[in-house]
Each structure stands twice: as C-alpha cells, then as structure tokens.
Amino acid sequence: MARFRPKKTVPFRSAGELDAMAAAGSVVGAALVAVRAAARVGVSTLELDEVAESVIRAAGAVPSFKGYHGFPGSICSSVNDVVVHGIPDRATVLAEGDLVSIDCGAVLDGWHGDSAWTFGVGDLSEADEQLSEVTRRAMDAGIAAMLPGGHLTDVSHAIETQTRAAGREFGREFAIVDGYGGHGIGREMHLDPFLPNEGRPGRGPVLVVGSTLAIEPMLTLGTASTSVLDDDWTVVTDDGSRAAHWEHTVAVTADGPRILTVRP
C-alpha cells in the first residue's frame, strides 16, 4: 500500500493571529507614511530613521530591524543604486531627484509586520517613475496570487510575468534582482519559505487560508547583479543603475488576499 504524504503548506495563522499581525502592520504603515512626509531635500537618512523609530515606539511597538544581526537602524534607507539594506546615517542627505526605498518592520505583542515603499524626492526622471510603478505593479500581481490552493511559486510567477509585461509596455527592460526575495513572517521577521521573485508556477508549498508571506519585488533599470559593500549590509547594483523595492505583508483568506501592512 502506498503511503499518503500530506502536501507541505506555507505556515498559516488563525484569524485572531492575523488580526494581531495586522495591528503590527498598521504601525509599520504609519511609520512609512511619516517617513515619506519627512523626506525632503536636505534631510539625512538618519533623520528619517529617527522619525520611524519615534512612530513605532509611540505605538507601543519595537523596531524589528534595530539590532537584527547587528543592524543599527530602525529602517533600511536605500537611495538610488542601493537595492536594499541601506544603513541610515548623517552623511546620506537627500537631494532633488533621488529615488528612495524605505523598508520598515515593527513587532507588536510578539507579531511582526514588514513593508517597503519607493518614492521620489522632488521630481523624478521618467525612467525612475516607471521603475517604481512597475515594481509596485509586480508586488500587486504577487499579492493577487495569494489564493487558497495555489502554490508558493504562483506568487513568484505572477511577479515575473507582470515585470516582463511592463517591460514590453514601456519599451524598457526591468531587471529582477538576483538572489533576493520575499519570505514567511509571523512571530519572527524572517521565516521559511523563501519567496523568489521569478520562476515557474505550481511549485513549492501550498497556500492555505491563514498563510502569510512578505512579498517584496526588487527591480532595477540595469543589471540583475548586485554586490554587498564593506559594511556587510548595503546592497548596490553592480552597474550603478537605480533600484526600487516595494513590499507588503499579506495573508491568504477565503475572501481573497489580505494586506496586513495597510498604510493610513
């Protein structure tokens, strides 16, 4: 007799636990909105970090990033050719036309929220506007694939498909950054499974009601290849091209995907 092996699922939470994650996510959303409002010409990324930490702590939450494997900031502030994990500092001062990606996490009552947002300082170039828009669309496509009975890589495939379609629409190639992607999330910020931002559909663990993932495409206007700077954190594009990063924490529900990091 053949032995039945149950299908592996993306880890799932109860309805009450999803509400707790949404409470943490709302803190993240509020911090991101406050940071964007403060992001002006002449403001340092360290000042933005202070804004985020103030919002997070005022809500009774704790920054997920601060101290995580030694990371010094409450946000990752990634400007222009920095893809992810930019360290906030006084030396990085925002200038007109900068493309800024802010990644932020908070833990409230033991549950994590994680979200990222790319925006411009002043007027952006057409290419940068398109890059941010296409990255957001790719995230939205991944979110739309968070359906019961689907597979992990259905989300990956949706992100890739949307990215390639946008390239044809705008007549410009958008590269999907190699080696980086989304992840499981819950009582820890980073959990299995790893979520690639490209790939064939129908593979990997099954999505069930309550499954939670942080969906985070990272695209560039040039190469997919990156390097880590000497600080062991900051990831930059190898060709100096600009990058964008959008992210939401999302849950599968019977009524469709639920974004847990809603911005006010």
N, C-alpha and C positions, 0 to 999 in steps of 0.2 A: 504494500500500500504506500502510495506517495505521501510524503509528509507535507502538510499545508504550512506555508510560511506567510504570515501576515505582511502586508506591504508596509515599508517604513514610511512614517509620516513626518512632515515638518512639525516640530513641537507646537503644542496648542495650549491655550489658556481658557479658563471659564469666563462666562460673561462678566462676573464681578471682577476678575483679574484684568480683563480688557478695559473695564472702566478705570481701574487703578492705573493701568498703563496710559490711558488717555489723560488722566489727571497729570501725570508726569509729562506727557507730551504737550499739554497745554502750557506748561511752564516753559518748555523749550520754545514753543511757538511765540510766546510773549517776549522771550529774550531775543529771538531773532528779529522780531519787529522793532524792538527798542534799538538793537544794534544798527539795523538799516537806517532808522531815523537819525542816528548819531553819526553815520558815515558821510563825512563831508571833506572837502579839500582841506588839508592841513591837520586832520585828525590822525593820530597814530593808531596802529592796530592794538597796542596795549591799552589805549583808552577805550577802544571797542570791547576789549576783554573785560575791563572793569565794569562797563555798562551791563554786559551779560551776567557777570557774577552777581552784581547787585540785584538784578531782577530775579535770578534763580534763588538766591538766599532769602530775599524778601518774601518769596512764596513758600518758605519752609523746606525748600529742596536743596540739594547739594550738586555742584557741577560734576558730571560724570567724568569729564576729561581731566580735571585738575589732579595731578599726582598719578594718573593712569600710566603705569610702566615708566613713571618719572616725567611725564609730560607736564610742563609748567603752567599751561593756560587753561582757562575755562572754555575757550573756543579754539578752533583751528581757523586761522585767518590766512587765506590763500589768495594772493594778489597776482594777477596777470598770468605768468608762466608757471606759477605754483599750482599744482593739481590738488593736493590735499596735505594736511598735517603741518601747515604753516604755523610757526610759533609767534604769538603776539609779542611785539617789542616796541620800544620807543623810536627805534631807528626807521621803521617802516611807516612812512607818513603818506596818507592817501593824496593822490593827485588827480586832476581832471582827466577823465577818460580811462581811469583804472577799472579793471574788471575784478570784482571781489567775490570770493566764495567764502561763506561763513558756515562752518559745521559746529553744531552745538548739541550737548547732551546734558540731561539732568536726571537725577534719581530722587524719587519721592516715595516714601513709605516702602522702600525696597524695590521699586519698579523703575525701569529706565525708559526714557524717550530719547530719540536721536533723529536729528533733522538737519538739512543743509539747504542753503539758498544762495544763488548767484545774482548779483546786481551790479549796476554801474555807478561810478562816481561822476556826476555830471553827464555829459553827452558821450555815448559810446559810438564806436565805429559800426558800420552796418554789419561787418563780419562778426564782431563781438556780440551784437544784438542777436544775430542769427544763432550763434553758438549757444548762448544762454537759453534762447527759446527752444532750440532743438533738444537740448539736454533736459529741459522741463518736459517737453513732449515725450521724450523717451521714458522719463520717470512715470509720467501719467499712463503710458502704454503698459509699463510693468505693473502698475497698480491695478489696471483694468483686468490683468490676467490672474489676479489673486482670487480664484474661484474654487469652490469645493470640488474635489475630484480631479483638479488639474495637477500638474507636476511642477517641481521647482524650476526646471529649465523652460517651462512655458513662459515664465516671467522673463528669463534671460532672452528667449527668442523674441518676445514682444519688444523688449528694449532695443535689440539689434535691428529688428525689422523696421521699427519706427525711425531709427537713426539713419538707416540706408535710404528709406523713402524720403526723408527730409533732405538728404544729400542730393537726390535727384530733383527735388522741388526747387532747391536753392542753387543748383548747379555748382555745388561746392562739397568736397568730401569732409566729413566729420569723423575723426578717429576715435575709437573706443579704447580707452587706456588699458594697456596690458596688465594683468595681474592684480587688479583691484576690483572690488565689487561690494555687494551687499552682504547681509548676514542675519542670522537669527538674533533675537533680542527678547529680554524678559527681566528676570532678576539679575542678570548680568548684561552688560552692554553688548558684548560680542559673544555670540553662541553659534554653534553649528546649526544649520548648514551654511557654508559659504555660497553666496549667490553670484555667479558670473554675470557679466553684462552682455554676453553674447553666447550663442550656442544653439544646438538642435533642440526642438521641443520634445516633450514626452518622456523626459529622463529625470532621475533623481527622486527624492521622497515626494509623497503625495500631499497636496494641500487639503486640509480638513477645516471644518468650522473651528475657529479659535487659533489657527496657525498665524504666527506673527513673523514678519520679516522687516528689516530695514532695507528699503530699495533705494539704491544710490548710483545712478549712472554718472560717469566722469568722461567727458568728451574734450577733444582738442581740435584746433584748426590746422594741426600739422601731424606730427608723428604720434604713434601709439606708445612709443618707448619713453621711459622716464628714468631718472636717477634720484637717489637719496643724497642730500647734502651732508656735510660733515657733522651737523648737529644730530644726525641719526633719525630725524623726523621729516624734515621738509622734502617733499617730492616735487620735482620740477620736470617739465618736458625737456627732452634731450635737444630739441631744435629751437628752444626758446619760444615756441608758439603758445598762444593763450589757451587756457583751460577753463572749463565750467563744471560745477558739481551741484547737483540737486538731490535731495533725499527726503523721504518721509518714512516713518514707522507705520506699518499697515497690517491690519488683521483681516483674515477671511471670515466672513459671516454668511449666514443663509440668505441675507438680503443684499449681498454684494460687498465689495471691499470697503473697509472702514479705515480711514486715515486717523491715526492716533496722535499725530503731532499737528493738529489744526492750529493755524495762526489767527490771532484775533484781528 
